[in-house]
Every structure is written in C-alpha cells, then in structure tokens.
Amino acid sequence: MTDRYAVFGHPIAHSQSPRIHTLFAEQTGQDMRYQAILAPLDGFGASVQAFIAAGGRGANVTVPFKEEACRLAARLSEPARAAGAVNTLVFDENGIFGDNTDGAGIVRDIRHNLRHEIAGKNVLLLGAGGAARGTVLPLLRENPAQLIIANRTAQKARLLADRFASASASLPAAIAVDPPRLRGCGLTDLAGRRFDIVINATSAGLSDTPLDISDDVFAPNCLAYEMVYGRQTSFMAQARKANAQVSDGLGMLVEQAAAAFYLWRGVQPDTAPVLKALRGA
C-alpha cells in the first residue's frame, strides 16, 4: 500500500510541502502520497489522530500548531525539546515522535546552498518567537564566535538566550556557551555592532513592517537571511541597500523538508533540483 504523509496547518492552501515531497518521492523512487490538511484551530490533535487511524505514517506541522504538536508527541528529539516546538511527526508502534528540522534546514541552506560558514562568525538572530527558537540550538552547534538574539522586547530575547545557555550543557565541550557568546538584547542595543550573518526570524517580513535596525549591522560580505519566502521584504531591501548578500527562506523550506523526508524514509533526497524547480515557478 502507498504510505501516507501530510502537512497540517491553518491556513494551509499556500503550502509548498506537497509539491516538495512529491518531487522527493519521484526522485528517490518512494511509494508515498503527501497531502495538505486544514486542521480546525481547536481540533489539531483530533485531526492528527484521525490521520493516524487512516494509515498515516508521518506529518509535517506548520503554523499555528507547532507548539501543540510538541505537547502531542510522546517522545521528542533534542532540537524539538529545546525549541518547545515540533514541525515533523513520526507515527510508529511506539506512538508519536516529534522533531524540529527547521534549524537543520536553515543551517544546511546557509552552509551548503549559500556557501557561508557559520563557525567563527558573528551571527545576529532577529526575533524571539517560535521561528527563532527552532534555530538557536542548531546555530550554536555550528560554533559561531557569537550569537546575539535581538528583539523589540529585549526581555523576551534575554529569556530566550538564558534558556538556551542552560540547554547548552549537551553541546560538545569545545562549544562552551557563555554570556559573551550567546546573549539577548533589544534592537536598540545593536548600535555600533556589525555581524557576518543576520537572520530575520520576526514576523515583519509578512507585513512589510520595517525593522528598527541600522544599516551598520550588515558587515562587509554579510549574509542577510530572510526566513519568509516568495516575496521581497523591507528587511531584504534594507540589506541590499547595505550591499549584503540577500537570501529568502525558500532554501530553508526545502532543506527542512529533506530532513523530515530522511527521518520518515531513511533516504536523503537531492535538494538542488527541487529548489531549482521551485525558484523557476
């Protein structure tokens, strides 16, 4: 029988995940079907259980259900536990396993597709919500010189940094996380500081709201990474004006999907042709 997978969200019609996973399946010869499921805002858990009862083998989860998916899972990966959010579910004889592949997706896109090393670099992560939480631990594992989390509400960024500083005990000893290397602050505290990689994980990219940051945060040869994809944002426009290399989050979307696909099928798809096909569309 054809194995069934799905992505749950609300809304969900815009999702590129069915196309991505269909292309992965065709490329790797996997007998599987992938669909988008609109779950009621008050019925995510019931929707997942109904999908499992119908033979579902695994699922992706997008907004606004990632935190609820974390609570639904009986077992969690380290990235999911640290983030408090799940974007990938596996259904097997042991129940529901939850993982978060978002951080792995952005790290691979930055390193493999965009050819920027993270190790030894000064990294700025804008935002302290769910999108940011999923990327902190994978970024730390790359051993940046420093990772600064900046948010409009400084206290929220400081709490997030403190949370991951505590969680970093599981990192290799060579990646000791101390306050100078991982810190939270307000956007106004960035004055006079420059970064090699600037990642926008705020929701500003969805509304064209400009971020209150100076052009000076973009160091020469900086990579400016916008997690939103499919549109030009004010962050991207500002970064281009500052002569930074600019990328949207489409590569992250494809790479996090590839990590989920490998978790489900044990096969690593080639992301390059899939990313090229999506860019072409």
C-alpha positions in Angstrom: 0.0 0.0 0.0 1.1 3.6 -0.7 2.4 5.2 2.5 0.5 8.4 3.5 2.0 11.6 4.8 0.6 15.1 5.3 1.2 18.6 6.4 -1.2 20.2 9.0 -1.8 23.9 9.3 -4.3 26.7 9.3 -4.2 28.1 6.7 -2.6 25.5 4.5 -3.6 26.0 0.9 -0.5 28.1 0.2 1.8 25.3 1.4 4.6 24.1 -1.0 5.2 21.0 1.1 3.0 18.6 -1.1 5.0 19.6 -4.2 8.4 19.3 -2.5 7.7 15.9 -1.1 6.1 14.6 -4.3 9.3 15.7 -6.1 11.5 14.0 -3.4 9.4 10.8 -3.8 9.7 10.7 -7.6 13.4 11.4 -7.4 14.1 8.6 -4.8 11.5 6.0 -6.0 9.5 6.1 -2.8 5.9 4.8 -2.9 4.2 7.5 -0.9 1.4 10.1 -1.1 1.6 13.5 0.6 -1.3 15.9 1.1 -2.2 19.2 2.8 -4.7 19.0 5.6 -6.5 22.1 7.0 -7.0 21.4 10.7 -9.5 23.3 12.8 -7.9 25.8 15.2 -9.5 23.8 18.1 -9.1 20.4 16.5 -5.4 19.8 15.7 -5.0 16.7 17.9 -8.2 15.1 16.7 -7.1 15.7 13.1 -3.8 14.0 13.6 -5.4 11.0 15.4 -7.9 10.6 12.5 -5.0 10.7 10.0 -3.1 8.0 12.0 -6.2 5.9 12.2 -6.5 6.1 8.4 -2.9 4.8 8.0 -0.8 8.0 8.2 2.9 7.3 8.7 4.1 10.8 9.4 3.3 14.5 9.1 4.7 18.0 8.9 3.2 20.7 11.1 3.1 24.4 10.3 1.6 27.5 12.0 -0.2 27.7 14.3 0.2 24.1 15.6 3.9 23.6 16.2 3.7 24.1 20.0 0.6 21.9 20.2 2.4 19.3 18.2 5.2 19.3 20.8 2.7 18.6 23.5 1.1 15.9 21.4 4.3 13.9 20.9 5.1 11.1 23.4 8.8 11.4 22.5 10.9 14.4 21.4 14.2 15.0 19.7 16.7 17.3 21.4 16.1 20.1 18.9 12.3 19.8 19.5 12.6 19.7 23.2 14.9 22.8 23.3 12.7 24.7 20.9 9.4 23.7 22.6 8.0 23.3 19.0 7.7 20.4 16.5 7.4 20.6 12.8 7.8 16.9 12.0 5.9 13.9 13.4 6.6 10.2 13.0 3.9 7.7 13.8 5.1 4.2 14.7 4.5 1.3 17.1 6.0 3.4 19.9 3.5 6.2 19.5 4.2 9.8 18.2 7.7 11.1 17.9 8.3 14.8 17.4 11.3 16.5 15.8 12.1 20.0 14.7 14.0 20.2 11.4 13.7 24.0 10.9 17.1 24.7 12.4 18.8 21.9 10.5 17.2 23.3 7.4 18.5 26.8 7.8 22.0 25.7 8.7 22.2 23.5 5.6 20.8 26.2 3.4 23.4 28.7 4.7 26.3 26.3 4.5 25.5 24.1 1.5 23.5 26.2 -0.8 24.7 29.8 0.0 28.3 28.7 0.8 28.6 30.7 4.1 30.3 29.1 7.1 28.9 29.8 10.5 31.8 28.6 12.6 33.7 31.6 14.0 31.3 34.1 12.6 29.3 36.8 14.4 25.6 35.9 14.0 22.6 38.1 14.7 19.2 36.4 15.1 16.3 38.9 14.9 13.2 37.8 16.8 12.5 35.7 19.8 9.3 33.8 18.8 8.8 30.3 17.6 10.8 30.7 14.3 13.8 31.9 16.3 13.5 29.2 19.0 13.8 26.5 16.4 17.1 27.8 15.0 19.1 28.6 18.2 20.4 25.2 19.1 21.4 24.2 15.5 23.2 27.5 15.1 25.1 27.0 18.4 26.2 23.6 17.2 28.0 25.3 14.3 30.2 27.1 16.9 29.8 30.8 15.9 32.0 33.3 17.5 28.9 34.8 19.0 25.1 34.5 18.6 23.2 37.6 19.5 19.4 37.3 19.8 17.7 40.7 19.4 14.0 41.5 19.7 11.8 44.6 20.0 11.1 43.4 23.6 14.6 43.0 25.0 13.4 40.9 28.0 12.0 38.2 25.7 15.3 37.9 23.8 17.2 37.7 27.1 15.0 35.0 28.4 15.4 33.0 25.2 19.2 33.3 25.4 19.2 32.3 29.0 17.0 29.3 28.2 19.5 28.0 25.6 22.5 28.8 27.6 21.1 26.4 30.2 20.3 23.8 27.5 23.8 24.0 26.0 25.2 21.6 28.6 24.5 18.9 26.0 26.8 20.5 23.4 30.4 19.3 23.0 32.8 20.7 25.5 34.6 22.6 22.7 31.4 24.7 22.2 31.1 26.2 25.6 28.3 28.7 25.7 28.9 31.7 27.9 27.3 35.1 28.1 29.7 36.8 25.7 28.9 34.2 23.0 25.2 33.9 23.5 23.3 37.0 24.5 19.8 38.5 24.2 19.2 42.2 23.8 16.8 44.8 22.3 17.0 46.1 18.8 18.2 49.5 20.1 21.2 47.8 21.8 22.7 46.8 18.4 24.1 50.3 17.7 27.7 50.2 16.7 27.8 46.4 16.2 28.4 44.5 12.9 27.6 40.9 12.0 28.7 38.4 9.4 25.3 36.7 9.2 21.9 38.4 10.0 18.8 36.2 10.2 15.4 37.8 10.3 13.1 35.4 12.2 10.5 38.1 13.0 7.0 38.3 11.5 7.9 41.7 10.0 8.5 40.0 6.7 4.8 39.1 6.4 3.6 42.7 6.7 6.4 44.9 5.1 6.9 46.4 8.5 10.5 47.9 8.7 12.7 46.7 11.5 14.3 49.3 13.7 17.9 48.3 12.9 20.7 50.3 11.4 22.3 49.5 8.1 25.6 49.2 10.1 24.6 45.8 11.4 25.5 44.4 8.0 29.3 43.8 7.9 31.1 43.7 4.6 30.3 40.5 2.8 27.4 39.9 5.2 24.7 37.3 4.5 21.3 38.7 5.2 18.8 35.8 5.5 15.0 36.3 5.5 13.0 33.3 6.7 10.0 34.4 4.7 9.9 33.3 1.1 8.1 34.2 -2.0 8.1 37.9 -1.5 10.5 40.8 -1.2 10.5 42.2 2.3 11.7 45.5 3.9 14.5 43.6 5.6 15.7 42.3 2.2 15.5 45.8 0.7 17.5 47.3 3.6 20.1 44.6 3.4 20.6 45.1 -0.4 21.0 48.8 0.2 23.8 47.9 2.6 25.4 45.7 0.0 24.8 42.5 1.8 24.2 39.1 0.1 20.5 38.5 0.4 18.5 35.3 0.5 14.9 34.4 1.3 13.8 31.3 3.2 12.9 29.0 0.3 16.1 27.0 0.7 15.3 26.6 4.4 11.9 25.2 3.4 13.3 22.7 1.0 16.1 21.6 3.4 13.9 21.2 6.4 11.6 19.1 4.2 14.6 16.9 3.2 15.5 16.3 6.8 11.9 15.3 7.5 11.9 13.0 4.4 15.0 11.3 5.6 13.5 10.8 9.1 10.5 9.1 7.5 12.1 7.1 4.6 15.7 6.7 5.5 16.7 8.2 2.1 18.4 11.6 1.6 16.9 13.4 -1.4 18.9 15.8 -3.6 17.6 19.2 -2.8 19.2 21.2 -5.6 16.9 20.2 -8.4 13.8 20.7 -6.2 15.0 24.1 -5.1 15.7 25.0 -8.8 12.2 23.8 -9.8 10.5 26.0 -7.0 12.6 29.0 -8.0 11.6 28.6 -11.6 7.9 28.6 -10.6 
